[in-house]
Amino acid sequence: MQPAQHTVLAAAANGLPQLIWRPSPNFSIRTRKINQVVIHDTEGSCHSAVSWFGLTRSGVSSHFVLSEDGTQAIQMVPLSKKAWHACAANSFSIGIEMAGFESKGFLESEWEAVARMTAYLCHRYGIPVQWARGVGRAGIARHYDLGIAGGGHKDPTLDSSKWQWFLGLVAKQASIGGWPDQPWGRE
């Protein structure tokens, strides 16, 4: 077994976290245009999620895993490829995993970082900053919003008011803009 590849793709800038490349073997060809960002939580540490997604036998992956403090994002699948994170939504979505446990809550810094990342990705791919309540709907979805077709998960929160607060953070970040001159994230 070869050692995992770690490459710093981008230093923290423009409010986005430092970006580190650590490829997962679990991806396939994207067959549809990107129109949705799906937010997950790892129900564990950033390190354990990255390790698990790096194993072929796990059969799962995500485009990004965000560290608990929001300072680093580990990209595991190129954005042009389909990560295996939300079943029926994989072909047209970008998956972001927040490190930590829903039951313990997440640090404000992690929510702010995932909001900035999400706003940037919405800008980059022309995704509307709106709640996507279901598979195939354009916008931003909780994994929970995808129901059984998305794998039947309940992350990152079941609290609708918390999710609406998060969407407000994304909208605020989208209005601030100031995106990097070079694309953030491996295509």
C-alpha positions in Angstrom: 0.0 0.0 0.0 1.4 3.4 -1.0 1.4 6.3 1.5 -1.4 8.8 1.2 -0.6 11.8 -1.0 -0.9 15.2 0.7 -0.5 18.3 -1.4 -1.4 21.8 -0.3 -3.5 23.2 -3.1 -4.1 26.6 -1.7 -3.2 28.6 1.4 -6.1 30.1 3.4 -7.1 33.2 1.5 -10.2 35.2 0.7 -11.9 33.7 3.8 -11.6 30.2 2.4 -9.7 27.5 4.4 -6.4 26.1 3.5 -7.0 23.5 0.8 -5.2 20.1 1.0 -5.4 17.4 -1.7 -5.7 13.8 -0.5 -7.3 11.7 -3.2 -9.9 9.0 -2.6 -10.2 6.0 -4.9 -14.0 6.2 -4.5 -15.4 8.3 -7.4 -16.8 7.9 -10.8 -17.7 9.9 -13.9 -20.1 12.8 -13.4 -23.1 12.5 -15.7 -25.0 15.7 -14.9 -24.4 19.4 -14.5 -23.7 20.5 -10.9 -26.7 22.2 -9.4 -26.6 21.3 -5.7 -24.2 21.5 -2.7 -24.9 18.9 0.0 -23.7 19.5 3.5 -23.0 16.4 5.7 -21.3 15.8 9.0 -18.7 13.0 9.6 -20.0 11.8 13.0 -16.3 11.6 13.9 -13.1 13.4 13.5 -11.7 15.0 10.3 -8.8 12.6 10.4 -11.0 9.5 10.7 -13.3 10.6 7.9 -10.4 11.3 5.6 -8.8 7.9 6.4 -12.1 6.1 5.8 -12.8 7.9 2.5 -9.3 6.9 1.4 -10.0 3.2 1.6 -11.4 1.5 -1.4 -13.4 -0.9 0.8 -15.3 2.0 2.4 -17.1 2.6 -0.9 -17.8 6.3 0.1 -16.2 9.7 -0.4 -16.9 13.4 -0.5 -15.4 16.2 -2.4 -14.3 18.0 0.8 -13.9 17.2 4.5 -13.7 20.4 6.6 -11.6 20.3 9.8 -13.3 20.8 13.2 -12.0 24.4 13.5 -12.7 25.3 9.9 -9.1 26.2 9.0 -8.5 23.3 6.6 -10.5 21.6 3.9 -9.2 18.3 2.6 -10.3 17.8 -1.0 -10.7 14.1 -1.8 -12.4 14.0 -5.2 -12.0 16.4 -8.2 -15.1 18.6 -8.6 -15.5 17.3 -12.2 -16.0 13.8 -10.8 -18.8 12.2 -8.9 -18.0 11.6 -5.2 -20.0 8.9 -3.5 -21.7 10.8 -0.6 -25.5 11.1 -1.3 -26.7 8.1 -3.4 -29.2 9.5 -6.0 -27.8 13.0 -5.7 -24.1 12.2 -6.4 -24.3 12.9 -10.2 -25.2 16.6 -9.8 -23.9 17.5 -6.3 -20.8 18.6 -4.5 -20.4 17.0 -1.1 -18.9 18.8 1.9 -18.4 17.0 5.2 -18.2 18.9 8.4 -16.0 17.1 11.0 -17.7 16.4 14.3 -20.9 15.2 15.8 -24.4 16.7 15.2 -25.3 15.8 18.8 -22.4 17.9 20.2 -22.9 20.8 17.8 -20.2 22.5 15.6 -17.9 25.4 16.4 -19.0 28.8 15.0 -15.7 28.8 13.0 -16.6 25.6 11.3 -20.1 26.9 10.3 -18.6 30.1 9.0 -16.0 28.2 7.0 -18.5 25.8 5.4 -20.7 28.8 4.6 -17.9 30.6 2.9 -17.0 27.4 0.9 -20.6 26.9 0.0 -21.0 30.5 -1.2 -17.9 30.2 -3.3 -19.0 26.9 -4.9 -22.5 28.4 -5.6 -20.8 31.3 -7.3 -18.4 29.1 -9.2 -21.1 26.8 -10.5 -24.1 29.2 -10.8 -26.0 27.4 -8.0 -28.7 29.5 -6.4 -28.3 30.3 -2.7 -31.5 28.7 -1.6 -32.7 25.7 0.4 -32.8 22.6 -1.9 -35.4 20.4 -0.3 -35.0 17.2 -2.2 -32.9 15.3 -4.7 -32.2 17.2 -7.9 -33.4 20.6 -6.7 -31.0 23.4 -7.3 -29.5 25.0 -4.2 -28.0 23.9 -0.9 -29.3 20.7 0.9 -28.7 19.1 4.2 -28.0 15.4 3.7 -31.3 14.9 5.6 -33.2 16.9 2.9 -32.5 14.1 0.4 -34.4 11.5 2.3 -34.1 7.8 1.4 -33.0 8.7 -2.2 -30.0 10.4 -0.6 -29.2 7.5 1.8 -31.6 8.2 4.6 -29.2 10.2 6.8 -30.1 12.9 9.3 -27.0 15.1 9.1 -25.8 17.8 9.7 -28.9 19.0 11.6 -32.6 18.3 11.9 -33.2 21.8 13.3 -34.8 23.8 10.5 -34.1 27.1 12.3 -30.4 26.3 12.5 -30.4 25.4 8.8 -32.1 28.6 7.9 -29.5 30.5 10.0 -26.8 28.6 8.1 -28.4 29.6 4.7 -28.3 33.2 5.9 -24.6 32.9 6.6 -24.1 31.5 3.0 -26.2 34.4 1.6 -24.1 36.9 3.6 -20.8 35.3 2.3 -22.2 35.4 -1.3 -22.9 39.1 -1.0 -19.4 39.7 0.3 -17.8 37.9 -2.6 -14.1 38.7 -3.0 -13.4 35.3 -4.5 -9.9 34.1 -5.3 -8.4 34.9 -8.7 -7.5 31.3 -9.3 -10.1 28.5 -8.8 -10.1 27.1 -5.3 -10.4 23.3 -5.6 -9.1 20.8 -8.0 -11.4 20.5 -11.0 
